[in-house]
Amino acid sequence: QVHLVESGGGLVQPGGSLRLSCLASGDTGVIWSLRWYRQPPGKQRELVATALRNDDLREYSGAVKGRFVISTDNANNEVYLQMNNLKPEDTAKYYCVAAEAAGYEYWGQGTQVTVSS
């Protein structure tokens, strides 16, 4: 079992920045990739960014590419999402996900990000 706890969400004005953090604990040796998903109000959940734990590969959705950066700290079992130039449409609950190589996913409880003036 892997337990994930997100932090760093909040209210920010358009154009501002936030950094989300996610701390993994438990059987972290099974983690193959780390991902951030988000679910805007009244909409479906969407994949925002992916990082392989032992590789430099990073992937982003078209909506955030160039503005968001996913990074990992394997020594401390943390994954981050640096969000820059935030827009109102980035308002969502953001979830940290750890995936095993076989595909099983562990989800955090989510952290709310609201972009509004």
Secondary structure, 3 states (H helix, E strand, C coil): CEEEEEECCEEECCCCCEEEEEEEEECHHHEEEEEEEEECCCCCCEEEEEEECCCCCEEECCCCCCCEEEEEEHHHCEEEEEECCCCHHHCEEEEEEEEECCCCEEECCCEEEEECC
